Amino acid sequence: MAGWAGSLLDSATVPWDAPRGAASVALLCQLAGEHGVAPARCLAGTGIAAAALADPEAEVTAGQELRVVANLVAAVDDPEALGLEAGRRYRLTTYGIWGFALLSSRTVREANEIANQFLDLTYALTRISDRKAPGALETCFDDWDVAEPVRRFVLERDSSAALAIWSELLEEPVIPLRVELRLPAPRRPERFEAAYGVPPRFGAERTVIAFDARLLDRPLPRAAPLTAQLCTEQCRELLERRQLRRGVSGRVRDELLRDPRAMPGQEEVAAALHVSVRTLRRQLAEEGTSFREVVERLREVLAEELLATERLTVEQVADRVGYSSASSFVHAFTRWKGMAPRRWARTNASSF
């Protein structure tokens, strides 16, 4: 346990130092207790005090929550579908001001836009993004940053929690058009069909929940535009306060990881962070790095984990980290590691 968790949390690919409320950890500890696992066992080695679970002002980091998940999964005899059980427990009020902003929005579309704008205020451990499809809105859950053995739990939890949010917003069950899971087929698929409302397709390349696009224009029963505006401003202020406690390079990584296959350029990232390109360069220089170095380091670490844990081909890894050709990726990887990707994978696969 300590080996893989330590390597994962030391990785530069995710903002594991990003602060978040302790409500999710409290929920996970409650779930653990119902499975006969003492909360203290879930908190072991995390640095989280038991008193934080009852403190509405307490904050933990994403990395600490990931360790709680790892402890929980290791302690339960059969963790299959445990993430589904967890996901159903997340209510909009669990997320604090972010949840209230969604609840008071005028339409599902408006709520979804606010949700995406302030995803860093949620408890997600996957990277969540939307893409449009004919007649559908597809919500994607990417687990680039999450290693086994917690990947299954995290994908189950984050995807089922998202579906629960849609149902709570509309105050009625929402049945997706389809569900695709980047998970092997479980022993009891009926539990997954019950959780999602449709039989999922397992073994997918990417975890996706597709919603009927017509739902986006449905009015929400608890709409309160002035309240939504106030909550949105509070979300923005809270996010800014939390981001100030992290480095600029970490915020740049967040933007790059929204789509590792097509990372945005320096101008796009600067715009997303509401600074000029010149200011972004200066801020990164003050942290002893540059935009190009952040991109290079991020691609390097992503490539390392994909080669070591996913058993992908060099061509597949090249595509997933944003290279247009396998040859350019091989050249870059050899520069980073002093050896070709296949050789590096044979040497290092067992250490992940």
N, C-alpha and C positions, 0 to 999 in steps of 0.2 A: 504493500500500500504506500508506504512512505516514498519508495523509489519513484513510481510513476507520478505521484502527486507532486513530489518535490520538483521533478523535471518540468512538469507542466506549469506549475506556478512560477517557476523561474523564467519561463518563456516570455519573450517580448511580443508575442502575437496578440495578446488580449490585455485589456485594462483590469487585471486582477486586483489592482490597488484602488479601483474606483469604489467610493463609498456608496452604501445603500442602507435603507432601514433594516432593522433586525426582525421585522414582522415575519418575513419568510422563514428565517431560521427558527423562530418560535413555532411556526406552523409545522415545519419538518420535525422538530423535536416532539411535538404533540403526536404526529403520525407515528414516530418511532415508538413512543410510549404505548400506543394501541397495538403495536406489534411485539410488545414485550421487551423493547430496547430502552434502557434508561437514557434520559436526555444527556446525562453526563458522558455517556459513551459517544454520543453524537458530537459533543463539544470537545472531546479529547484532542489535544494537539492543535486546536484552532485559534487559541488565544481569546476566545469569547467567554466572558463571564456569564454564569447562569443568571445573574441579576439583569443582564441586558435583555433577556427574553420578555421581561415584563415592563421594560422602559420604552415608552413610545418615542423618546428622543434618541435612543441608542442607535448607533450606526456600526455596521460591519463592512468588510470589503467583499467584493465578488469572489476573491480567492478564498476567503474564510468560509463563505457559503458553500463553495465547491468542496471544501474539505468536509463540511458537515454532510453533504450529499454522499461523499465517498465513505464516510464512517457509517452512515445509515445503510447504504447498499451492502457494505461488507458485513454488517451485523444481522441482516435479515436473511433467513434461510432461502427464501425464494423471492428475489427482487423483481421477477418478471411482472409487468403491469403495475408495479409499485408507483412508478411515475404518473400513471393515469390516476391512481388513487390520490396522489398529491395534487395533481392539476385541478381536479374537481373542487378542491378546497379553497382555491384562490378566488376571492370576491373582489369586486372593484374597490370596496372600502379597504381591502388589505393593502392596496397600493397607495393609500393616502391621497394627497392632493391630485396626483395623476388620475386616479380613479374617479374622483369627483369631477374633474374636468371632462372626462368622457361621459359620465352620467348626465351632466347638464347640457351637453351639446344638442344642437337642433336635429341633426340627422346622423345616421350611421356613417355617412361619408365624412362629415365634420369630425365626428369622434375618432374615426380611423386616421384622419390627417393629424389630429392632435396626438394620438397614440404614437404614430411614427415619428413625429417631431421630437418627442420626449421619451423615446424608448430607454434611454439611459437611466430613467427614474423607475424602471420596472425591476423585477427580479430575474429576468431572463438570463440564462447562461448560454443560449444559442444566439446566433445573429439572425435577427428577424427582418425581413424585407417583403415588399409587395411587388407583384408584377401583374400586368393586365393580360387577359386572354379573352378570346371571343365569348362574350356573355358571362364572364367570370372575373373575379378578383382572386388571385392566387397569393396566399401568404406562405412565404418560404422560411424554413428554420434550418440554418446552416450550423453544423457542429464542427467547424474548422478548428476551434480552440479547445475542444473537449475530448480528452482521451478516454479509452476504456479503463476501468469497467463502469464509469458513470455515464457514458454517452447515451445508453438506452434510457436510463432514468430521466436524463435531462431532456432528450427529445420527446419522450412521452409526456413529461410534465409541462414543458413549454407549449407544445402543440395543443394539448387538451385544455390547458388554462386559457389559451387564446380563444378556443371554441366556447368555453364557459363565459368569457367576456362578452362575445357577441350575443349569446342567449340572455345574459343578464341585462344588456343594454336594451334589447327588444322585449324583455319580460315574457319570452316564449322560447321554446326549444328551437334552435337553429340547426338544421340538417345540412351539412355541406354537400356540394355536388360530388366531390370525391376527396379521398385522403390517400396520399402516397407517403410511405414511411421508409426512410433509409435505415431499415432494421431488418434482421432476418425474421422469417416467419416464426411466431411464438408457438408454444405448445398448446395454448388455449386461445385461439383467435377470436372466439366469441366475446371475450372480455374487451377486446379492442373495438369490435363492432358495436357493442353496447355503449362504449365511451364516446365514440365518434358519430354514431347514428347510421353509419354505412360501413360495409366491409372494406377495410383499408387494403391497398396494394403494398405488399411488403417487398423488400429488396430494391426499392427505388433508388435512383441516383441521388435524389434530393428529397427532403421531407417537405411536403406541400399540402396545404389544405385549400381547396378551391371553394369559394362562396359564390352564390348567385349574385351577379353584379346588380340586379334590381334591388337587392337589399340595401345598397348604399344610399338610396334616396328615401328610404323609410324614415319618417319622423320618429323621434324618440319620445317615449311617454313622460319622461321627467325633464324635458328640455327647459332650460332657464338661461337664455342667452347672456344676461348680465353676470350671472354666477359663473358661466363657462368662461367668459372673458376674464373675470377676476382669477379663477383657478388657473387659467392658462398663463397669466402673468406670474402667478406664484410658482408655477412649474418652471418658467424661464429663470426666475430668480434663484430657485433651489438648484437648478442644473448649473447655473453660472457659479454659485458658491462651491458646489462640489468639484466642478472642473478647475477652479482656481487652486484647489488643493492637489491637483495633478499637473504634471508637466505638459507643455505645449506638444512635445513629441508624442505623448500618449494620446492626446486629442487628435493629432494627425493620423496616428495608427488607427484610431476608431473610424475615421472617415475612409481610410484606405480599405479597411476590412469589410466595409459594407458590400463590396463586391470584389473579392480578390482576383477574379478573372479579368476585370476591367477597372483597375484602380484609377481613380480620378487624378488629373494633373495638379500641379502646384496652384494654378489659378483657381480651379474648382474647389480645392481644399481651403484655400485662403477665404474664398467667398463663403463657404460653409461655416467657417470659424469667425466670420464677420471682421476680417482684418485685410489689409492690403498684402500683396505678395511681398513687398519690401519689408513690412512689419513681420510677416511670418518668417522670412529669412533671418531677420535680426533676432527674433525670439528663439528660433532653433539654434542659431549660432551661440546665443547666450547659454544654451544647454549643451554646447559642445558637439553639435551635430548639424546636419543639413537635410533638406527634403529628400535629396537623392539617397543619402545614407539611411534615412528611415525606411524608404521604399526597399532598398537593397537588403537591409537587415530583416525586414518583415518577410520578404520573399524567401530569404535564406531559411528562416525558422519555419515558415510554412512548408517549404520543400523538405526540410529535415523530417518533420513529423509525418508528412504524407508518405515519404519514402519508407520510413521506419515502421509505421503503424498500419498503413492502408494497403501495402503490397501493390501499389499502382505501377503501371509502366512509366517510363521516363516521359513518353509523349503525354500521358494523362496528367502527370504532375506539372509538366510545362504549361499545359492549358489552364490548370487550376490556379497557378500562381501568376498568370497573366503574360506568359511569353507566347509570341506568335509562332514560334517554331521550336522544335525540340533541340535543334543544334545550338540556337542562341542560349537556351536554358542550360544545356550541357557546358557550354563555354563559361557562362556565369558561375555555375555550381563548381566547376573545377577551379575557378579563380577563388571562390570562397573557401573551399575545403582542401584544395590541393589534390583532388582525385575526382574521377568521374562519378556521376550519381549512382550507377549500378554497383560499382565497387564500394562506395560509401555505404549504401544500403545493406550489402552483405556483411559489412564490418560492424554496423551499428544497430541493426534491427533489434537485436536482443536486449538492448539497453533501454528501450522505451516500454 
